Structures are given as structure tokens and as C-alpha cells.
Amino acid sequence: MEKIERIKEIFVSLYNADTDWSLAADMFVAWNVDNNFKTESFREFVDWIDDDDINNTWHFFFGYGDEFEKFAEDWVEDEEQKDYLTYCRS
């Protein structure tokens, strides 16, 4: 299966789940699913993640809690941060 499809499946399986990563990461997953994966941030994430890490615990999402702004700085493309933060607050 193609890398992007594998990651989409993972995001869909985690949609509205409490992953224990952080609320900010859970909202990132939901935001991408609700946007049908048509965000630059999702494309960048797919490019960034190593194939060998796709099925591993995504430790890099841990520790943000509800620090949406910090998460956005680290994981959301600049032009999409406002949209992501609005989504998180709704």
C-alpha cells in the first residue's frame, strides 16, 4: 500500500480517539480527516515521516497537551495555522 494511504488509514482509525499523545495532536488528526486530507500540513507530514516509523508509536506527538499554538508552530504549515487553531477552539 502506498505511504499516503497507510497514513490516511491510521488517521481515520484514530479519528475522535483519545490517543494519549496530546489533545493538540488528536485535534490535528481530526482536522486533517475533516478536511479530507487536503492540507499542506498533511502532505508535509507524509513527506516527513520515515517509512519505518509509520506503524510505530508516534512519540513525536507526545507532550503538547492542549498547547495548540505550540503544536501548530511545530506541525502545521504557517498558512494553515489559523485554520487549525480555529478548528481546535470550535
mmCIF file as gemmi writes it, N, C-alpha and C atoms, coordinates in Angstrom:
data_model
loop_
_atom_site.group_PDB
_atom_site.id
_atom_site.type_symbol
_atom_site.label_atom_id
_atom_site.label_alt_id
_atom_site.label_comp_id
_atom_site.label_asym_id
_atom_site.label_entity_id
_atom_site.label_seq_id
_atom_site.pdbx_PDB_ins_code
_atom_site.Cartn_x
_atom_site.Cartn_y
_atom_site.Cartn_z
_atom_site.occupancy
_atom_site.B_iso_or_equiv
_atom_site.pdbx_formal_charge
_atom_site.auth_seq_id
_atom_site.auth_asym_id
_atom_site.pdbx_PDB_model_num
ATOM 1 N N . MET Axp A 1 ? 0.833 -1.173 0 1 0 ? 1 A 1
ATOM 2 C CA . MET Axp A 1 ? 0 0 0 1 0 ? 1 A 1
ATOM 3 C C . MET Axp A 1 ? 0.886 1.247 0 1 0 ? 1 A 1
ATOM 4 N N . GLU Axp A 2 ? 0.453 2.251 -0.707 1 0 ? 2 A 1
ATOM 5 C CA . GLU Axp A 2 ? 1.187 3.491 -0.811 1 0 ? 2 A 1
ATOM 6 C C . GLU Axp A 2 ? 1.264 4.188 0.557 1 0 ? 2 A 1
ATOM 7 N N . LYS Axp A 3 ? 2.373 4.842 0.802 1 0 ? 3 A 1
ATOM 8 C CA . LYS Axp A 3 ? 2.643 5.503 2.085 1 0 ? 3 A 1
ATOM 9 C C . LYS Axp A 3 ? 1.5 6.428 2.504 1 0 ? 3 A 1
ATOM 10 N N . ILE Axp A 4 ? 1.049 7.275 1.612 1 0 ? 4 A 1
ATOM 11 C CA . ILE Axp A 4 ? -0.001 8.232 1.963 1 0 ? 4 A 1
ATOM 12 C C . ILE Axp A 4 ? -1.289 7.518 2.368 1 0 ? 4 A 1
ATOM 13 N N . GLU Axp A 5 ? -1.608 6.429 1.707 1 0 ? 5 A 1
ATOM 14 C CA . GLU Axp A 5 ? -2.821 5.671 2.046 1 0 ? 5 A 1
ATOM 15 C C . GLU Axp A 5 ? -2.696 5.001 3.41 1 0 ? 5 A 1
ATOM 16 N N . ARG Axp A 6 ? -1.526 4.514 3.731 1 0 ? 6 A 1
ATOM 17 C CA . ARG Axp A 6 ? -1.294 3.904 5.045 1 0 ? 6 A 1
ATOM 18 C C . ARG Axp A 6 ? -1.508 4.936 6.146 1 0 ? 6 A 1
ATOM 19 N N . ILE Axp A 7 ? -0.995 6.145 5.936 1 0 ? 7 A 1
ATOM 20 C CA . ILE Axp A 7 ? -1.133 7.186 6.953 1 0 ? 7 A 1
ATOM 21 C C . ILE Axp A 7 ? -2.582 7.658 7.037 1 0 ? 7 A 1
ATOM 22 N N . LYS Axp A 8 ? -3.265 7.772 5.922 1 0 ? 8 A 1
ATOM 23 C CA . LYS Axp A 8 ? -4.69 8.118 5.957 1 0 ? 8 A 1
ATOM 24 C C . LYS Axp A 8 ? -5.466 7.103 6.777 1 0 ? 8 A 1
ATOM 25 N N . GLU Axp A 9 ? -5.202 5.826 6.567 1 0 ? 9 A 1
ATOM 26 C CA . GLU Axp A 9 ? -5.887 4.777 7.334 1 0 ? 9 A 1
ATOM 27 C C . GLU Axp A 9 ? -5.641 4.941 8.831 1 0 ? 9 A 1
ATOM 28 N N . ILE Axp A 10 ? -4.428 5.241 9.199 1 0 ? 10 A 1
ATOM 29 C CA . ILE Axp A 10 ? -4.098 5.438 10.615 1 0 ? 10 A 1
ATOM 30 C C . ILE Axp A 10 ? -4.858 6.637 11.157 1 0 ? 10 A 1
ATOM 31 N N . PHE Axp A 11 ? -4.859 7.754 10.438 1 0 ? 11 A 1
ATOM 32 C CA . PHE Axp A 11 ? -5.576 8.946 10.899 1 0 ? 11 A 1
ATOM 33 C C . PHE Axp A 11 ? -7.063 8.63 11.067 1 0 ? 11 A 1
ATOM 34 N N . VAL Axp A 12 ? -7.664 7.952 10.105 1 0 ? 12 A 1
ATOM 35 C CA . VAL Axp A 12 ? -9.086 7.621 10.189 1 0 ? 12 A 1
ATOM 36 C C . VAL Axp A 12 ? -9.346 6.72 11.392 1 0 ? 12 A 1
ATOM 37 N N . SER Axp A 13 ? -8.468 5.762 11.635 1 0 ? 13 A 1
ATOM 38 C CA . SER Axp A 13 ? -8.667 4.858 12.771 1 0 ? 13 A 1
ATOM 39 C C . SER Axp A 13 ? -8.534 5.585 14.103 1 0 ? 13 A 1
ATOM 40 N N . LEU Axp A 14 ? -7.819 6.704 14.113 1 0 ? 14 A 1
ATOM 41 C CA . LEU Axp A 14 ? -7.62 7.471 15.347 1 0 ? 14 A 1
ATOM 42 C C . LEU Axp A 14 ? -8.591 8.641 15.484 1 0 ? 14 A 1
ATOM 43 N N . TYR Axp A 15 ? -9.404 8.865 14.473 1 0 ? 15 A 1
ATOM 44 C CA . TYR Axp A 15 ? -10.342 9.981 14.468 1 0 ? 15 A 1
ATOM 45 C C . TYR Axp A 15 ? -11.268 9.901 15.679 1 0 ? 15 A 1
ATOM 46 N N . ASN Axp A 16 ? -11.295 10.959 16.459 1 0 ? 16 A 1
ATOM 47 C CA . ASN Axp A 16 ? -12.1 11.053 17.685 1 0 ? 16 A 1
ATOM 48 C C . ASN Axp A 16 ? -11.701 10.042 18.757 1 0 ? 16 A 1
ATOM 49 N N . ALA Axp A 17 ? -10.503 9.526 18.69 1 0 ? 17 A 1
ATOM 50 C CA . ALA Axp A 17 ? -9.996 8.62 19.72 1 0 ? 17 A 1
ATOM 51 C C . ALA Axp A 17 ? -9.111 9.42 20.669 1 0 ? 17 A 1
ATOM 52 N N . ASP Axp A 18 ? -8.999 8.953 21.879 1 0 ? 18 A 1
ATOM 53 C CA . ASP Axp A 18 ? -8.077 9.569 22.842 1 0 ? 18 A 1
ATOM 54 C C . ASP Axp A 18 ? -6.777 8.789 22.762 1 0 ? 18 A 1
ATOM 55 N N . THR Axp A 19 ? -5.785 9.36 22.089 1 0 ? 19 A 1
ATOM 56 C CA . THR Axp A 19 ? -4.557 8.631 21.802 1 0 ? 19 A 1
ATOM 57 C C . THR Axp A 19 ? -3.527 8.683 22.925 1 0 ? 19 A 1
ATOM 58 N N . ASP Axp A 20 ? -3.729 9.534 23.9 1 0 ? 20 A 1
ATOM 59 C CA . ASP Axp A 20 ? -2.755 9.787 24.959 1 0 ? 20 A 1
ATOM 60 C C . ASP Axp A 20 ? -1.531 10.557 24.464 1 0 ? 20 A 1
ATOM 61 N N . TRP Axp A 21 ? -1.503 10.964 23.197 1 0 ? 21 A 1
ATOM 62 C CA . TRP Axp A 21 ? -0.412 11.808 22.718 1 0 ? 21 A 1
ATOM 63 C C . TRP Axp A 21 ? -0.561 13.175 23.358 1 0 ? 21 A 1
ATOM 64 N N . SER Axp A 22 ? -1.627 13.845 22.94 1 0 ? 22 A 1
ATOM 65 C CA . SER Axp A 22 ? -1.993 15.161 23.442 1 0 ? 22 A 1
ATOM 66 C C . SER Axp A 22 ? -3.282 15.562 22.747 1 0 ? 22 A 1
ATOM 67 N N . LEU Axp A 23 ? -4.023 16.452 23.361 1 0 ? 23 A 1
ATOM 68 C CA . LEU Axp A 23 ? -5.243 16.939 22.731 1 0 ? 23 A 1
ATOM 69 C C . LEU Axp A 23 ? -4.91 17.659 21.426 1 0 ? 23 A 1
ATOM 70 N N . ALA Axp A 24 ? -3.82 18.4 21.414 1 0 ? 24 A 1
ATOM 71 C CA . ALA Axp A 24 ? -3.421 19.128 20.206 1 0 ? 24 A 1
ATOM 72 C C . ALA Axp A 24 ? -3.151 18.17 19.042 1 0 ? 24 A 1
ATOM 73 N N . ALA Axp A 25 ? -2.495 17.057 19.298 1 0 ? 25 A 1
ATOM 74 C CA . ALA Axp A 25 ? -2.231 16.068 18.247 1 0 ? 25 A 1
ATOM 75 C C . ALA Axp A 25 ? -3.515 15.376 17.816 1 0 ? 25 A 1
ATOM 76 N N . ASP Axp A 26 ? -4.383 15.062 18.778 1 0 ? 26 A 1
ATOM 77 C CA . ASP Axp A 26 ? -5.668 14.445 18.431 1 0 ? 26 A 1
ATOM 78 C C . ASP Axp A 26 ? -6.476 15.374 17.532 1 0 ? 26 A 1
ATOM 79 N N . MET Axp A 27 ? -6.436 16.657 17.824 1 0 ? 27 A 1
ATOM 80 C CA . MET Axp A 27 ? -7.153 17.634 17.004 1 0 ? 27 A 1
ATOM 81 C C . MET Axp A 27 ? -6.512 17.766 15.619 1 0 ? 27 A 1
ATOM 82 N N . PHE Axp A 28 ? -5.202 17.618 15.537 1 0 ? 28 A 1
ATOM 83 C CA . PHE Axp A 28 ? -4.513 17.636 14.24 1 0 ? 28 A 1
ATOM 84 C C . PHE Axp A 28 ? -5.012 16.488 13.37 1 0 ? 28 A 1
ATOM 85 N N . VAL Axp A 29 ? -5.132 15.32 13.958 1 0 ? 29 A 1
ATOM 86 C CA . VAL Axp A 29 ? -5.64 14.158 13.227 1 0 ? 29 A 1
ATOM 87 C C . VAL Axp A 29 ? -7.057 14.442 12.748 1 0 ? 29 A 1
ATOM 88 N N . ALA Axp A 30 ? -7.927 14.889 13.667 1 0 ? 30 A 1
ATOM 89 C CA . ALA Axp A 30 ? -9.325 15.155 13.32 1 0 ? 30 A 1
ATOM 90 C C . ALA Axp A 30 ? -9.439 16.247 12.256 1 0 ? 30 A 1
ATOM 91 N N . TRP Axp A 31 ? -8.648 17.303 12.404 1 0 ? 31 A 1
ATOM 92 C CA . TRP Axp A 31 ? -8.664 18.416 11.449 1 0 ? 31 A 1
ATOM 93 C C . TRP Axp A 31 ? -8.318 17.927 10.046 1 0 ? 31 A 1
ATOM 94 N N . ASN Axp A 32 ? -7.338 17.056 9.942 1 0 ? 32 A 1
ATOM 95 C CA . ASN Axp A 32 ? -6.958 16.523 8.633 1 0 ? 32 A 1
ATOM 96 C C . ASN Axp A 32 ? -8.021 15.602 8.065 1 0 ? 32 A 1
ATOM 97 N N . VAL Axp A 33 ? -8.614 14.759 8.892 1 0 ? 33 A 1
ATOM 98 C CA . VAL Axp A 33 ? -9.68 13.886 8.41 1 0 ? 33 A 1
ATOM 99 C C . VAL Axp A 33 ? -10.857 14.733 7.936 1 0 ? 33 A 1
ATOM 100 N N . ASP Axp A 34 ? -11.261 15.706 8.756 1 0 ? 34 A 1
ATOM 101 C CA . ASP Axp A 34 ? -12.401 16.557 8.391 1 0 ? 34 A 1
ATOM 102 C C . ASP Axp A 34 ? -12.137 17.388 7.141 1 0 ? 34 A 1
ATOM 103 N N . ASN Axp A 35 ? -10.872 17.631 6.823 1 0 ? 35 A 1
ATOM 104 C CA . ASN Axp A 35 ? -10.504 18.351 5.607 1 0 ? 35 A 1
ATOM 105 C C . ASN Axp A 35 ? -10.149 17.398 4.462 1 0 ? 35 A 1
ATOM 106 N N . ASN Axp A 36 ? -10.554 16.142 4.611 1 0 ? 36 A 1
ATOM 107 C CA . ASN Axp A 36 ? -10.313 15.121 3.578 1 0 ? 36 A 1
ATOM 108 C C . ASN Axp A 36 ? -8.846 15.029 3.17 1 0 ? 36 A 1
ATOM 109 N N . PHE Axp A 37 ? -7.958 15.28 4.141 1 0 ? 37 A 1
ATOM 110 C CA . PHE Axp A 37 ? -6.514 15.179 3.939 1 0 ? 37 A 1
ATOM 111 C C . PHE Axp A 37 ? -5.998 16.154 2.882 1 0 ? 37 A 1
ATOM 112 N N . LYS Axp A 38 ? -6.729 17.22 2.652 1 0 ? 38 A 1
ATOM 113 C CA . LYS Axp A 38 ? -6.338 18.195 1.635 1 0 ? 38 A 1
ATOM 114 C C . LYS Axp A 38 ? -5.666 19.402 2.268 1 0 ? 38 A 1
ATOM 115 N N . THR Axp A 39 ? -4.772 19.142 3.2 1 0 ? 39 A 1
ATOM 116 C CA . THR Axp A 39 ? -3.993 20.222 3.797 1 0 ? 39 A 1
ATOM 117 C C . THR Axp A 39 ? -2.538 20.043 3.411 1 0 ? 39 A 1
ATOM 118 N N . GLU Axp A 40 ? -1.863 21.159 3.318 1 0 ? 40 A 1
ATOM 119 C CA . GLU Axp A 40 ? -0.425 21.104 3.065 1 0 ? 40 A 1
ATOM 120 C C . GLU Axp A 40 ? 0.283 20.456 4.251 1 0 ? 40 A 1
ATOM 121 N N . SER Axp A 41 ? -0.257 20.673 5.447 1 0 ? 41 A 1
ATOM 122 C CA . SER Axp A 41 ? 0.341 20.1 6.65 1 0 ? 41 A 1
ATOM 123 C C . SER Axp A 41 ? 0.328 18.576 6.602 1 0 ? 41 A 1
ATOM 124 N N . PHE Axp A 42 ? -0.75 17.992 6.09 1 0 ? 42 A 1
ATOM 125 C CA . PHE Axp A 42 ? -0.805 16.539 5.956 1 0 ? 42 A 1
ATOM 126 C C . PHE Axp A 42 ? 0.223 16.069 4.932 1 0 ? 42 A 1
ATOM 127 N N . ARG Axp A 43 ? 0.294 16.743 3.803 1 0 ? 43 A 1
ATOM 128 C CA . ARG Axp A 43 ? 1.275 16.36 2.774 1 0 ? 43 A 1
ATOM 129 C C . ARG Axp A 43 ? 2.699 16.46 3.313 1 0 ? 43 A 1
ATOM 130 N N . GLU Axp A 44 ? 2.97 17.503 4.066 1 0 ? 44 A 1
ATOM 131 C CA . GLU Axp A 44 ? 4.301 17.669 4.658 1 0 ? 44 A 1
ATOM 132 C C . GLU Axp A 44 ? 4.581 16.567 5.687 1 0 ? 44 A 1
ATOM 133 N N . PHE Axp A 45 ? 3.572 16.206 6.47 1 0 ? 45 A 1
ATOM 134 C CA . PHE Axp A 45 ? 3.742 15.132 7.442 1 0 ? 45 A 1
ATOM 135 C C . PHE Axp A 45 ? 4.067 13.818 6.735 1 0 ? 45 A 1
ATOM 136 N N . VAL Axp A 46 ? 3.35 13.519 5.681 1 0 ? 46 A 1
ATOM 137 C CA . VAL Axp A 46 ? 3.599 12.296 4.905 1 0 ? 46 A 1
ATOM 138 C C . VAL Axp A 46 ? 5.021 12.292 4.364 1 0 ? 46 A 1
ATOM 139 N N . ASP Axp A 47 ? 5.463 13.422 3.839 1 0 ? 47 A 1
ATOM 140 C CA . ASP Axp A 47 ? 6.834 13.514 3.326 1 0 ? 47 A 1
ATOM 141 C C . ASP Axp A 47 ? 7.863 13.372 4.446 1 0 ? 47 A 1
ATOM 142 N N . TRP Axp A 48 ? 7.55 13.932 5.61 1 0 ? 48 A 1
ATOM 143 C CA . TRP Axp A 48 ? 8.494 13.96 6.722 1 0 ? 48 A 1
ATOM 144 C C . TRP Axp A 48 ? 8.688 12.595 7.381 1 0 ? 48 A 1
ATOM 145 N N . ILE Axp A 49 ? 7.609 11.86 7.601 1 0 ? 49 A 1
ATOM 146 C CA . ILE Axp A 49 ? 7.715 10.627 8.386 1 0 ? 49 A 1
ATOM 147 C C . ILE Axp A 49 ? 8.448 9.541 7.599 1 0 ? 49 A 1
ATOM 148 N N . ASP Axp A 50 ? 9.342 8.887 8.273 1 0 ? 50 A 1
ATOM 149 C CA . ASP Axp A 50 ? 10.105 7.796 7.68 1 0 ? 50 A 1
ATOM 150 C C . ASP Axp A 50 ? 9.2 6.574 7.529 1 0 ? 50 A 1
ATOM 151 N N . ASP Axp A 51 ? 9.339 5.871 6.439 1 0 ? 51 A 1
ATOM 152 C CA . ASP Axp A 51 ? 8.519 4.677 6.187 1 0 ? 51 A 1
ATOM 153 C C . ASP Axp A 51 ? 8.573 3.691 7.351 1 0 ? 51 A 1
ATOM 154 N N . ASP Axp A 52 ? 9.723 3.565 7.971 1 0 ? 52 A 1
ATOM 155 C CA . ASP Axp A 52 ? 9.882 2.607 9.066 1 0 ? 52 A 1
ATOM 156 C C . ASP Axp A 52 ? 9.161 3.041 10.337 1 0 ? 52 A 1
ATOM 157 N N . ASP Axp A 53 ? 8.768 4.302 10.426 1 0 ? 53 A 1
ATOM 158 C CA . ASP Axp A 53 ? 8.087 4.808 11.619 1 0 ? 53 A 1
ATOM 159 C C . ASP Axp A 53 ? 6.573 4.862 11.486 1 0 ? 53 A 1
ATOM 160 N N . ILE Axp A 54 ? 6.053 4.559 10.322 1 0 ? 54 A 1
ATOM 161 C CA . ILE Axp A 54 ? 4.614 4.709 10.104 1 0 ? 54 A 1
ATOM 162 C C . ILE Axp A 54 ? 3.806 3.866 11.083 1 0 ? 54 A 1
ATOM 163 N N . ASN Axp A 55 ? 4.212 2.658 11.344 1 0 ? 55 A 1
ATOM 164 C CA . ASN Axp A 55 ? 3.436 1.782 12.226 1 0 ? 55 A 1
ATOM 165 C C . ASN Axp A 55 ? 3.917 1.784 13.671 1 0 ? 55 A 1
ATOM 166 N N . ASN Axp A 56 ? 4.866 2.658 13.989 1 0 ? 56 A 1
ATOM 167 C CA . ASN Axp A 56 ? 5.357 2.769 15.365 1 0 ? 56 A 1
ATOM 168 C C . ASN Axp A 56 ? 4.546 3.809 16.126 1 0 ? 56 A 1
ATOM 169 N N . THR Axp A 57 ? 4.67 3.799 17.427 1 0 ? 57 A 1
ATOM 170 C CA . THR Axp A 57 ? 4.047 4.849 18.224 1 0 ? 57 A 1
ATOM 171 C C . THR Axp A 57 ? 4.666 6.172 17.823 1 0 ? 57 A 1
ATOM 172 N N . TRP Axp A 58 ? 3.831 7.138 17.585 1 0 ? 58 A 1
ATOM 173 C CA . TRP Axp A 58 ? 4.313 8.433 17.129 1 0 ? 58 A 1
ATOM 174 C C . TRP Axp A 58 ? 4.68 9.296 18.317 1 0 ? 58 A 1
ATOM 175 N N . HIS Axp A 59 ? 5.82 8.964 18.912 1 0 ? 59 A 1
ATOM 176 C CA . HIS Axp A 59 ? 6.305 9.616 20.127 1 0 ? 59 A 1
ATOM 177 C C . HIS Axp A 59 ? 6.489 11.116 19.958 1 0 ? 59 A 1
ATOM 178 N N . PHE Axp A 60 ? 6.704 11.557 18.745 1 0 ? 60 A 1
ATOM 179 C CA . PHE Axp A 60 ? 6.949 12.977 18.486 1 0 ? 60 A 1
ATOM 180 C C . PHE Axp A 60 ? 5.692 13.823 18.704 1 0 ? 60 A 1
ATOM 181 N N . PHE Axp A 61 ? 4.516 13.204 18.814 1 0 ? 61 A 1
ATOM 182 C CA . PHE Axp A 61 ? 3.277 13.934 19.08 1 0 ? 61 A 1
ATOM 183 C C . PHE Axp A 61 ? 2.996 14.071 20.583 1 0 ? 61 A 1
ATOM 184 N N . PHE Axp A 62 ? 3.754 13.385 21.43 1 0 ? 62 A 1
ATOM 185 C CA . PHE Axp A 62 ? 3.525 13.43 22.877 1 0 ? 62 A 1
ATOM 186 C C . PHE Axp A 62 ? 3.933 14.774 23.467 1 0 ? 62 A 1
ATOM 187 N N . GLY Axp A 63 ? 3.266 15.132 24.563 1 0 ? 63 A 1
ATOM 188 C CA . GLY Axp A 63 ? 3.731 16.224 25.396 1 0 ? 63 A 1
ATOM 189 C C . GLY Axp A 63 ? 3.168 17.6 25.115 1 0 ? 63 A 1
ATOM 190 N N . TYR Axp A 64 ? 2.312 17.741 24.129 1 0 ? 64 A 1
ATOM 191 C CA . TYR Axp A 64 ? 1.772 19.062 23.823 1 0 ? 64 A 1
ATOM 192 C C . TYR Axp A 64 ? 0.56 19.423 24.681 1 0 ? 64 A 1
ATOM 193 N N . GLY Axp A 65 ? -0.12 18.403 25.191 1 0 ? 65 A 1
ATOM 194 C CA . GLY Axp A 65 ? -1.329 18.681 25.964 1 0 ? 65 A 1
ATOM 195 C C . GLY Axp A 65 ? -2.299 19.486 25.136 1 0 ? 65 A 1
ATOM 196 N N . ASP Axp A 66 ? -2.78 20.604 25.719 1 0 ? 66 A 1
ATOM 197 C CA . ASP Axp A 66 ? -3.684 21.472 24.97 1 0 ? 66 A 1
ATOM 198 C C . ASP Axp A 66 ? -2.972 22.746 24.499 1 0 ? 66 A 1
ATOM 199 N N . GLU Axp A 67 ? -1.671 22.647 24.322 1 0 ? 67 A 1
ATOM 200 C CA . GLU Axp A 67 ? -0.882 23.767 23.809 1 0 ? 67 A 1
ATOM 201 C C . GLU Axp A 67 ? -0.964 23.783 22.278 1 0 ? 67 A 1
ATOM 202 N N . PHE Axp A 68 ? -2.133 24.205 21.797 1 0 ? 68 A 1
ATOM 203 C CA . PHE Axp A 68 ? -2.409 24.186 20.368 1 0 ? 68 A 1
ATOM 204 C C . PHE Axp A 68 ? -1.452 25.072 19.58 1 0 ? 68 A 1
ATOM 205 N N . GLU Axp A 69 ? -1.122 26.226 20.132 1 0 ? 69 A 1
ATOM 206 C CA . GLU Axp A 69 ? -0.227 27.147 19.424 1 0 ? 69 A 1
ATOM 207 C C . GLU Axp A 69 ? 1.165 26.531 19.238 1 0 ? 69 A 1
ATOM 208 N N . LYS Axp A 70 ? 1.676 25.898 20.284 1 0 ? 70 A 1
ATOM 209 C CA . LYS Axp A 70 ? 2.994 25.252 20.199 1 0 ? 70 A 1
ATOM 210 C C . LYS Axp A 70 ? 2.957 24.11 19.184 1 0 ? 70 A 1
ATOM 211 N N . PHE Axp A 71 ? 1.895 23.317 19.237 1 0 ? 71 A 1
ATOM 212 C CA . PHE Axp A 71 ? 1.759 22.225 18.277 1 0 ? 71 A 1
ATOM 213 C C . PHE Axp A 71 ? 1.722 22.787 16.86 1 0 ? 71 A 1
ATOM 214 N N . ALA Axp A 72 ? 0.936 23.851 16.676 1 0 ? 72 A 1
ATOM 215 C CA . ALA Axp A 72 ? 0.829 24.46 15.346 1 0 ? 72 A 1
ATOM 216 C C . ALA Axp A 72 ? 2.179 24.952 14.852 1 0 ? 72 A 1
ATOM 217 N N . GLU Axp A 73 ? 2.957 25.552 15.741 1 0 ? 73 A 1
ATOM 218 C CA . GLU Axp A 73 ? 4.291 26.018 15.354 1 0 ? 73 A 1
ATOM 219 C C . GLU Axp A 73 ? 5.157 24.867 14.848 1 0 ? 73 A 1
ATOM 220 N N . ASP Axp A 74 ? 5.017 23.706 15.488 1 0 ? 74 A 1
ATOM 221 C CA . ASP Axp A 74 ? 5.868 22.558 15.159 1 0 ? 74 A 1
ATOM 222 C C . ASP Axp A 74 ? 5.361 21.713 13.99 1 0 ? 74 A 1
ATOM 223 N N . TRP Axp A 75 ? 4.04 21.622 13.804 1 0 ? 75 A 1
ATOM 224 C CA . TRP Axp A 75 ? 3.491 20.636 12.885 1 0 ? 75 A 1
ATOM 225 C C . TRP Axp A 75 ? 2.569 21.171 11.796 1 0 ? 75 A 1
ATOM 226 N N . VAL Axp A 76 ? 2.118 22.413 11.925 1 0 ? 76 A 1
ATOM 227 C CA . VAL Axp A 76 ? 1.155 22.943 10.96 1 0 ? 76 A 1
ATOM 228 C C . VAL Axp A 76 ? 1.839 24.008 10.108 1 0 ? 76 A 1
ATOM 229 N N . GLU Axp A 77 ? 1.633 23.922 8.817 1 0 ? 77 A 1
ATOM 230 C CA . GLU Axp A 77 ? 2.216 24.892 7.904 1 0 ? 77 A 1
ATOM 231 C C . GLU Axp A 77 ? 1.715 26.292 8.259 1 0 ? 77 A 1
ATOM 232 N N . ASP Axp A 78 ? 2.581 27.273 8.108 1 0 ? 78 A 1
ATOM 233 C CA . ASP Axp A 78 ? 2.28 28.646 8.524 1 0 ? 78 A 1
ATOM 234 C C . ASP Axp A 78 ? 0.938 29.147 7.996 1 0 ? 78 A 1
ATOM 235 N N . GLU Axp A 79 ? 0.674 28.93 6.721 1 0 ? 79 A 1
ATOM 236 C CA . GLU Axp A 79 ? -0.548 29.449 6.113 1 0 ? 79 A 1
ATOM 237 C C . GLU Axp A 79 ? -1.8 28.711 6.592 1 0 ? 79 A 1
ATOM 238 N N . GLU Axp A 80 ? -1.654 27.598 7.288 1 0 ? 80 A 1
ATOM 239 C CA . GLU Axp A 80 ? -2.797 26.821 7.777 1 0 ? 80 A 1
ATOM 240 C C . GLU Axp A 80 ? -2.975 26.913 9.288 1 0 ? 80 A 1
ATOM 241 N N . GLN Axp A 81 ? -2.064 27.575 9.969 1 0 ? 81 A 1
ATOM 242 C CA . GLN Axp A 81 ? -2.134 27.62 11.43 1 0 ? 81 A 1
ATOM 243 C C . GLN Axp A 81 ? -3.42 28.257 11.936 1 0 ? 81 A 1
ATOM 244 N N . LYS Axp A 82 ? -3.853 29.343 11.331 1 0 ? 82 A 1
ATOM 245 C CA . LYS Axp A 82 ? -5.086 30 11.768 1 0 ? 82 A 1
ATOM 246 C C . LYS Axp A 82 ? -6.278 29.048 11.643 1 0 ? 82 A 1
ATOM 247 N N . ASP Axp A 83 ? -6.359 28.325 10.532 1 0 ? 83 A 1
ATOM 248 C CA . ASP Axp A 83 ? -7.456 27.378 10.311 1 0 ? 83 A 1
ATOM 249 C C . ASP Axp A 83 ? -7.419 26.261 11.361 1 0 ? 83 A 1
ATOM 250 N N . TYR Axp A 84 ? -6.238 25.702 11.607 1 0 ? 84 A 1
ATOM 251 C CA . TYR Axp A 84 ? -6.089 24.642 12.606 1 0 ? 84 A 1
ATOM 252 C C . TYR Axp A 84 ? -6.493 25.157 13.999 1 0 ? 84 A 1
ATOM 253 N N . LEU Axp A 85 ? -5.997 26.334 14.371 1 0 ? 85 A 1
ATOM 254 C CA . LEU Axp A 85 ? -6.307 26.873 15.7 1 0 ? 85 A 1
ATOM 255 C C . LEU Axp A 85 ? -7.791 27.194 15.841 1 0 ? 85 A 1
ATOM 256 N N . THR Axp A 86 ? -8.411 27.676 14.804 1 0 ? 86 A 1
ATOM 257 C CA . THR Axp A 86 ? -9.861 27.922 14.822 1 0 ? 86 A 1
ATOM 258 C C . THR Axp A 86 ? -10.597 26.613 15 1 0 ? 86 A 1
ATOM 259 N N . TYR Axp A 87 ? -10.171 25.579 14.297 1 0 ? 87 A 1
ATOM 260 C CA . TYR Axp A 87 ? -10.775 24.245 14.404 1 0 ? 87 A 1
ATOM 261 C C . TYR Axp A 87 ? -10.649 23.74 15.847 1 0 ? 87 A 1
ATOM 262 N N . CYS Axp A 88 ? -9.5 23.917 16.445 1 0 ? 88 A 1
ATOM 263 C CA . CYS Axp A 88 ? -9.284 23.431 17.809 1 0 ? 88 A 1
ATOM 264 C C . CYS Axp A 88 ? -10.168 24.138 18.827 1 0 ? 88 A 1
ATOM 265 N N . ARG Axp A 89 ? -10.484 25.365 18.569 1 0 ? 89 A 1
ATOM 266 C CA . ARG Axp A 89 ? -11.265 26.159 19.527 1 0 ? 89 A 1
ATOM 267 C C . ARG Axp A 89 ? -12.765 26.026 19.309 1 0 ? 89 A 1
ATOM 268 N N . SER Axp A 90 ? -13.163 25.359 18.233 1 0 ? 90 A 1
ATOM 269 C CA . SER Axp A 90 ? -14.606 25.242 17.963 1 0 ? 90 A 1
ATOM 270 C C . SER Axp A 90 ? -15.231 24.049 18.639 1 0 ? 90 A 1
